């Protein structure tokens, strides 16, 4: 089973990037988006761990998923936000369908939340070309 683990979307949140007096970035934007996604997942019964800033790409948080953990990375790509997930290969999860269920639930909740729009999913990171409306499983 293969799923689309990467999303591209628009988000209507206040800009939370912080600049110093010399116009240098002190904190990258997207923390509020990462927190909102974490809250959505917690509401679905998932354990959300460690929110951290990574200047190379934005914000990360970890979601506990049965016997493993899934890393969520949030970054800004100029016009849209990008979410990618990583961890063990889906084929090595004890129940690969759990990974798909988590992303399908996240997609559904993002669509209900008026702050997220134009949501699309890819099999590859945000540089991939083929975008689909859902993360639902696809054939090899």
C-alpha positions as CSV (number, residue, x, y, z in Angstrom):
1,X,0.0,0.0,0.0
2,X,1.3,3.4,-0.9
3,X,-0.2,6.7,0.4
4,X,0.4,10.3,-0.3
5,X,2.3,11.5,2.8
6,X,3.0,15.1,1.8
7,X,0.5,18.0,1.7
8,X,0.5,21.4,0.2
9,X,-2.1,23.9,1.5
10,X,-2.9,27.6,2.2
11,X,-3.3,28.6,5.8
12,X,-5.1,31.7,7.2
13,X,-3.1,32.3,10.4
14,X,-1.4,35.4,11.7
15,X,2.2,35.7,10.6
16,X,4.2,34.5,13.6
17,X,7.7,34.9,12.2
18,X,9.9,37.1,14.5
19,X,12.5,39.5,13.3
20,X,15.2,41.3,15.2
21,X,16.2,45.0,14.9
22,X,18.6,44.2,12.1
23,X,15.9,42.5,10.1
24,X,17.2,39.0,10.8
25,X,14.8,36.1,11.4
26,X,14.8,35.2,15.1
27,X,12.0,32.6,14.8
28,X,10.7,31.2,11.6
29,X,7.0,31.3,10.9
30,X,4.6,28.4,11.0
31,X,4.7,27.5,14.7
32,X,1.0,28.4,15.0
33,X,0.2,26.1,12.0
34,X,2.2,23.2,13.5
35,X,0.5,23.7,16.8
36,X,-2.9,23.7,15.1
37,X,-2.2,20.5,13.2
38,X,-0.9,18.9,16.5
39,X,-4.1,20.0,18.2
40,X,-6.2,18.4,15.4
41,X,-4.3,15.2,15.7
42,X,-4.6,15.2,19.5
43,X,-8.4,15.6,19.0
44,X,-8.3,12.4,16.9
45,X,-6.7,10.6,19.8
46,X,-3.0,10.7,18.7
47,X,-0.1,11.5,21.0
48,X,1.7,14.6,19.8
49,X,5.3,15.1,21.1
50,X,8.1,17.7,20.8
51,X,7.4,20.8,18.7
52,X,10.8,22.1,17.5
53,X,12.0,24.9,15.2
54,X,14.4,23.9,12.4
55,X,15.7,26.9,10.6
56,X,16.4,24.9,7.5
57,X,12.8,24.1,6.9
58,X,10.4,25.4,9.6
59,X,8.8,23.4,12.4
60,X,8.7,19.7,13.3
61,X,6.6,17.7,15.7
62,X,6.4,14.0,16.3
63,X,3.2,11.9,16.5
64,X,3.2,8.6,18.3
65,X,1.6,5.9,16.1
66,X,1.3,2.4,17.7
67,X,4.8,1.0,17.8
68,X,6.5,3.9,16.0
69,X,6.7,7.6,15.6
70,X,5.9,9.8,12.7
71,X,7.7,13.1,12.1
72,X,5.7,16.0,10.7
73,X,7.6,18.8,9.0
74,X,5.9,22.2,8.3
75,X,7.6,24.7,5.9
76,X,6.6,27.6,3.8
77,X,7.2,27.5,0.1
78,X,6.5,31.1,-1.0
79,X,2.7,30.9,-1.6
80,X,1.7,27.7,0.1
81,X,2.6,25.7,3.2
82,X,4.1,22.2,2.9
83,X,3.7,19.3,5.3
84,X,5.8,16.2,4.9
85,X,5.8,13.1,7.1
86,X,8.6,10.7,7.6
87,X,9.6,7.9,9.9
88,X,9.9,4.3,9.1
89,X,8.8,3.3,5.7
90,X,5.1,2.6,5.6
91,X,5.8,-0.9,4.6
92,X,7.7,-1.5,7.9
93,X,4.9,-0.2,10.2
94,X,3.2,-3.0,12.2
95,X,-0.1,-1.9,10.6
96,X,0.6,0.3,7.5
97,X,-3.1,1.1,7.4
98,X,-2.7,3.1,10.7
99,X,-0.5,5.5,8.8
100,X,-3.1,6.0,6.1
101,X,-5.9,6.4,8.6
102,X,-3.9,9.1,10.5
103,X,-3.4,11.1,7.3
104,X,-7.0,10.6,6.1
105,X,-8.3,11.8,9.5
106,X,-5.9,14.8,9.4
107,X,-7.1,15.7,5.9
108,X,-10.8,15.5,6.9
109,X,-10.2,17.7,9.9
110,X,-8.2,20.3,8.0
111,X,-11.0,20.6,5.5
112,X,-13.5,21.2,8.3
113,X,-11.2,23.9,9.8
114,X,-11.8,27.2,7.9
115,X,-8.2,28.2,8.4
116,X,-6.9,25.6,5.9
117,X,-7.7,25.7,2.2
118,X,-6.5,24.4,-1.2
119,X,-5.3,21.2,0.3
120,X,-3.6,18.7,-2.0
121,X,-1.5,15.6,-1.3
122,X,1.6,14.1,-3.0
123,X,3.5,10.9,-2.9
124,X,6.8,12.9,-2.8
125,X,7.9,16.0,-1.0
126,X,6.5,19.4,-2.1
127,X,8.7,19.4,-5.2
128,X,6.7,16.5,-6.7
129,X,4.4,17.2,-9.6
130,X,1.4,14.9,-9.1
131,X,-1.0,16.4,-6.6
132,X,-4.3,14.7,-5.5
133,X,-7.2,15.9,-3.4
134,X,-6.6,13.3,-0.6
135,X,-3.9,11.2,0.9
136,X,-5.9,8.0,0.3
137,X,-3.9,4.9,-0.7
138,X,-2.9,4.6,-4.3
139,X,-1.7,1.6,-6.2
140,X,2.1,1.0,-6.3
